[in-house]
């Protein structure tokens, strides 16, 4: 499905499918998206930048993720996003493009992708070694938990 610019509104949350994950940004209008570029430009973590739609989507399926109760108006979402323009604190697990967009819309620092990964990791750890998993979750001494 191809996204049409006529269907995108200023302040919309755009999501671009990638292999194994999705990339997130905020539409500014005039073919421009603000987003944490992350690893879009190779192996060096990128900054919060304004790019054109093609650079954001990388020719992948892109869609608008609607939010029924955003905390901020479209104008405020854009102002919040622009306030972090140039920020260079990208971290895959703690400060990625989805964290950025959710902060702009809700003032919440969260990433559903990371939550899913963490849930899977904990589930696997519990299945493989319950003592080790519980020790990690509760911050216990791993040597004592494994009786080393």
MARDREN-764968 format. One record per residue (C-alpha): residue in three letters; chain; z, y, x. Coordinates in steps of 0.5 Angstrom, whole numbers, plus 2048, in hexadecimal, padded with zeros to 3 digits. Last residue first. Example, Ala and Ser with C-alpha at 12.3 -4.5 7.8 and 13.67 -1.06 7.14 Angstrom:
2
<node kefi="SER" tiza="A" pz="80E" py="7FE" px="81B"/>
<node kefi="ALA" tiza="A" pz="810" py="7F7" px="819"/>
***
This chain:
148
<node kefi="UNK" tiza="A" pz="854" py="7D7" px="83A"/>
<node kefi="UNK" tiza="A" pz="857" py="7D6" px="833"/>
<node kefi="UNK" tiza="A" pz="851" py="7D8" px="830"/>
<node kefi="UNK" tiza="A" pz="855" py="7DD" px="82C"/>
<node kefi="UNK" tiza="A" pz="859" py="7DF" px="832"/>
<node kefi="UNK" tiza="A" pz="853" py="7E0" px="836"/>
<node kefi="UNK" tiza="A" pz="850" py="7E4" px="831"/>
<node kefi="UNK" tiza="A" pz="856" py="7E9" px="830"/>
<node kefi="UNK" tiza="A" pz="856" py="7EB" px="829"/>
<node kefi="UNK" tiza="A" pz="852" py="7F1" px="826"/>
<node kefi="UNK" tiza="A" pz="852" py="7EF" px="81F"/>
<node kefi="UNK" tiza="A" pz="84B" py="7ED" px="81E"/>
<node kefi="UNK" tiza="A" pz="84A" py="7EB" px="825"/>
<node kefi="UNK" tiza="A" pz="850" py="7E6" px="825"/>
<node kefi="UNK" tiza="A" pz="84D" py="7E4" px="81E"/>
<node kefi="UNK" tiza="A" pz="846" py="7E2" px="821"/>
<node kefi="UNK" tiza="A" pz="849" py="7DF" px="827"/>
<node kefi="UNK" tiza="A" pz="84D" py="7DA" px="823"/>
<node kefi="UNK" tiza="A" pz="848" py="7D9" px="81E"/>
<node kefi="UNK" tiza="A" pz="843" py="7D6" px="823"/>
<node kefi="UNK" tiza="A" pz="83C" py="7D5" px="821"/>
<node kefi="UNK" tiza="A" pz="83C" py="7D6" px="819"/>
<node kefi="UNK" tiza="A" pz="841" py="7DC" px="81A"/>
<node kefi="UNK" tiza="A" pz="83C" py="7DF" px="81F"/>
<node kefi="UNK" tiza="A" pz="836" py="7DE" px="81B"/>
<node kefi="UNK" tiza="A" pz="83A" py="7E1" px="815"/>
<node kefi="UNK" tiza="A" pz="83C" py="7E7" px="81A"/>
<node kefi="UNK" tiza="A" pz="835" py="7E8" px="81C"/>
<node kefi="UNK" tiza="A" pz="832" py="7E8" px="815"/>
<node kefi="UNK" tiza="A" pz="837" py="7ED" px="813"/>
<node kefi="UNK" tiza="A" pz="835" py="7F1" px="819"/>
<node kefi="UNK" tiza="A" pz="82E" py="7F1" px="818"/>
<node kefi="UNK" tiza="A" pz="82E" py="7F3" px="810"/>
<node kefi="UNK" tiza="A" pz="833" py="7F9" px="812"/>
<node kefi="UNK" tiza="A" pz="82E" py="7FB" px="817"/>
<node kefi="UNK" tiza="A" pz="828" py="7FB" px="812"/>
<node kefi="UNK" tiza="A" pz="82C" py="7FE" px="80D"/>
<node kefi="UNK" tiza="A" pz="82D" py="804" px="812"/>
<node kefi="UNK" tiza="A" pz="833" py="809" px="811"/>
<node kefi="UNK" tiza="A" pz="836" py="810" px="813"/>
<node kefi="UNK" tiza="A" pz="837" py="813" px="80C"/>
<node kefi="UNK" tiza="A" pz="836" py="81A" px="80B"/>
<node kefi="UNK" tiza="A" pz="832" py="818" px="805"/>
<node kefi="UNK" tiza="A" pz="82A" py="81A" px="806"/>
<node kefi="UNK" tiza="A" pz="82A" py="81D" px="80D"/>
<node kefi="UNK" tiza="A" pz="830" py="817" px="80F"/>
<node kefi="UNK" tiza="A" pz="82C" py="812" px="80C"/>
<node kefi="UNK" tiza="A" pz="825" py="814" px="810"/>
<node kefi="UNK" tiza="A" pz="829" py="814" px="816"/>
<node kefi="UNK" tiza="A" pz="82C" py="80D" px="816"/>
<node kefi="UNK" tiza="A" pz="825" py="80B" px="814"/>
<node kefi="UNK" tiza="A" pz="822" py="80E" px="81A"/>
<node kefi="UNK" tiza="A" pz="828" py="80B" px="81F"/>
<node kefi="UNK" tiza="A" pz="82F" py="80D" px="821"/>
<node kefi="UNK" tiza="A" pz="834" py="807" px="821"/>
<node kefi="UNK" tiza="A" pz="830" py="801" px="822"/>
<node kefi="UNK" tiza="A" pz="829" py="803" px="825"/>
<node kefi="UNK" tiza="A" pz="82C" py="809" px="829"/>
<node kefi="UNK" tiza="A" pz="829" py="810" px="829"/>
<node kefi="UNK" tiza="A" pz="82D" py="816" px="82B"/>
<node kefi="UNK" tiza="A" pz="827" py="81A" px="82D"/>
<node kefi="UNK" tiza="A" pz="827" py="820" px="828"/>
<node kefi="UNK" tiza="A" pz="821" py="824" px="828"/>
<node kefi="UNK" tiza="A" pz="821" py="826" px="821"/>
<node kefi="UNK" tiza="A" pz="828" py="824" px="81E"/>
<node kefi="UNK" tiza="A" pz="829" py="82B" px="81A"/>
<node kefi="UNK" tiza="A" pz="822" py="829" px="818"/>
<node kefi="UNK" tiza="A" pz="824" py="823" px="814"/>
<node kefi="UNK" tiza="A" pz="82A" py="827" px="811"/>
<node kefi="UNK" tiza="A" pz="825" py="82C" px="80F"/>
<node kefi="UNK" tiza="A" pz="820" py="827" px="80C"/>
<node kefi="UNK" tiza="A" pz="825" py="824" px="808"/>
<node kefi="UNK" tiza="A" pz="828" py="82B" px="805"/>
<node kefi="UNK" tiza="A" pz="821" py="82C" px="803"/>
<node kefi="UNK" tiza="A" pz="820" py="826" px="7FF"/>
<node kefi="UNK" tiza="A" pz="827" py="827" px="7FC"/>
<node kefi="UNK" tiza="A" pz="82D" py="823" px="7FF"/>
<node kefi="UNK" tiza="A" pz="832" py="81E" px="7FD"/>
<node kefi="UNK" tiza="A" pz="82C" py="819" px="7FB"/>
<node kefi="UNK" tiza="A" pz="82D" py="816" px="7F4"/>
<node kefi="UNK" tiza="A" pz="827" py="811" px="7F2"/>
<node kefi="UNK" tiza="A" pz="824" py="811" px="7F9"/>
<node kefi="UNK" tiza="A" pz="81D" py="80F" px="7F9"/>
<node kefi="UNK" tiza="A" pz="81A" py="80B" px="800"/>
<node kefi="UNK" tiza="A" pz="813" py="80E" px="800"/>
<node kefi="UNK" tiza="A" pz="80E" py="809" px="804"/>
<node kefi="UNK" tiza="A" pz="80B" py="807" px="80A"/>
<node kefi="UNK" tiza="A" pz="806" py="801" px="80C"/>
<node kefi="UNK" tiza="A" pz="805" py="802" px="813"/>
<node kefi="UNK" tiza="A" pz="800" py="806" px="817"/>
<node kefi="UNK" tiza="A" pz="805" py="808" px="81C"/>
<node kefi="UNK" tiza="A" pz="809" py="80B" px="816"/>
<node kefi="UNK" tiza="A" pz="80C" py="811" px="81A"/>
<node kefi="UNK" tiza="A" pz="806" py="813" px="81E"/>
<node kefi="UNK" tiza="A" pz="801" py="812" px="819"/>
<node kefi="UNK" tiza="A" pz="806" py="817" px="814"/>
<node kefi="UNK" tiza="A" pz="806" py="81C" px="819"/>
<node kefi="UNK" tiza="A" pz="80C" py="81D" px="81D"/>
<node kefi="UNK" tiza="A" pz="813" py="821" px="81D"/>
<node kefi="UNK" tiza="A" pz="818" py="81F" px="822"/>
<node kefi="UNK" tiza="A" pz="81F" py="81C" px="823"/>
<node kefi="UNK" tiza="A" pz="81F" py="819" px="82A"/>
<node kefi="UNK" tiza="A" pz="81C" py="813" px="82D"/>
<node kefi="UNK" tiza="A" pz="81F" py="80D" px="830"/>
<node kefi="UNK" tiza="A" pz="81B" py="80B" px="836"/>
<node kefi="UNK" tiza="A" pz="817" py="804" px="835"/>
<node kefi="UNK" tiza="A" pz="811" py="806" px="832"/>
<node kefi="UNK" tiza="A" pz="810" py="80C" px="82E"/>
<node kefi="UNK" tiza="A" pz="812" py="80A" px="827"/>
<node kefi="UNK" tiza="A" pz="818" py="807" px="82A"/>
<node kefi="UNK" tiza="A" pz="81D" py="80C" px="827"/>
<node kefi="UNK" tiza="A" pz="819" py="812" px="824"/>
<node kefi="UNK" tiza="A" pz="81E" py="814" px="820"/>
<node kefi="UNK" tiza="A" pz="81B" py="817" px="81A"/>
<node kefi="UNK" tiza="A" pz="818" py="81E" px="817"/>
<node kefi="UNK" tiza="A" pz="811" py="81D" px="814"/>
<node kefi="UNK" tiza="A" pz="80B" py="821" px="813"/>
<node kefi="UNK" tiza="A" pz="804" py="820" px="80F"/>
<node kefi="UNK" tiza="A" pz="805" py="827" px="80C"/>
<node kefi="UNK" tiza="A" pz="80C" py="826" px="809"/>
<node kefi="UNK" tiza="A" pz="813" py="825" px="80C"/>
<node kefi="UNK" tiza="A" pz="813" py="81D" px="80B"/>
<node kefi="UNK" tiza="A" pz="81A" py="81A" px="80D"/>
<node kefi="UNK" tiza="A" pz="819" py="814" px="812"/>
<node kefi="UNK" tiza="A" pz="81B" py="80C" px="812"/>
<node kefi="UNK" tiza="A" pz="818" py="807" px="816"/>
<node kefi="UNK" tiza="A" pz="819" py="7FF" px="813"/>
<node kefi="UNK" tiza="A" pz="81A" py="7F9" px="817"/>
<node kefi="UNK" tiza="A" pz="818" py="7F2" px="819"/>
<node kefi="UNK" tiza="A" pz="810" py="7F4" px="81B"/>
<node kefi="UNK" tiza="A" pz="810" py="7FB" px="818"/>
<node kefi="UNK" tiza="A" pz="810" py="7FE" px="811"/>
<node kefi="UNK" tiza="A" pz="810" py="806" px="810"/>
<node kefi="UNK" tiza="A" pz="815" py="809" px="80C"/>
<node kefi="UNK" tiza="A" pz="815" py="810" px="809"/>
<node kefi="UNK" tiza="A" pz="81B" py="814" px="806"/>
<node kefi="UNK" tiza="A" pz="818" py="819" px="802"/>
<node kefi="UNK" tiza="A" pz="81A" py="821" px="804"/>
<node kefi="UNK" tiza="A" pz="814" py="824" px="802"/>
<node kefi="UNK" tiza="A" pz="810" py="81F" px="7FD"/>
<node kefi="UNK" tiza="A" pz="80B" py="81A" px="7FE"/>
<node kefi="UNK" tiza="A" pz="807" py="817" px="7F9"/>
<node kefi="UNK" tiza="A" pz="801" py="81C" px="7FA"/>
<node kefi="UNK" tiza="A" pz="802" py="81A" px="801"/>
<node kefi="UNK" tiza="A" pz="7FF" py="813" px="7FF"/>
<node kefi="UNK" tiza="A" pz="802" py="80D" px="802"/>
<node kefi="UNK" tiza="A" pz="7FE" py="807" px="803"/>
<node kefi="UNK" tiza="A" pz="800" py="800" px="800"/>
***
